[in-house]
Amino acid sequence: MLSFKITKLDIFQSYFFGEVEFRSDKFKVNVQNQRRGKVLKLPFPIDTKKEKVVVRFTGPNELFVEDYIPLMGESEWLEIDSDEITYFLADNQDKLDTIEIMLD
């Protein structure tokens, strides 16, 4: 599992943009609806044979939202395109602190 700590997540017109930490590295994160389909792109290469992975945003008091999203390779940012996650963030963006990506 990859675990990203959300350090900043702001809402813009129809998407969320911010910053996450993975180990000691900082990356930009972009979360938006599925206008190009469900998409997950990571800011670094990973070795997995999985074509789809579970992406889960979590927070205190067992609050979470997750979606099963196709892994589409690399980007300079962490990119997540998911209607379920985007709509949940619209009501709960300040209540979530971690993004987990299940690779196993």
Secondary structure, 3 states (H helix, E strand, C coil): CEEEEEEEEEECCCEEEEEEEECCEEEEEEEECCCCCCEEEECCCCCCCCCEEEEEEECCCCCEEEEEEEEEEECCCEEEECHHHHHHHHHHHHHCCEEEEECC
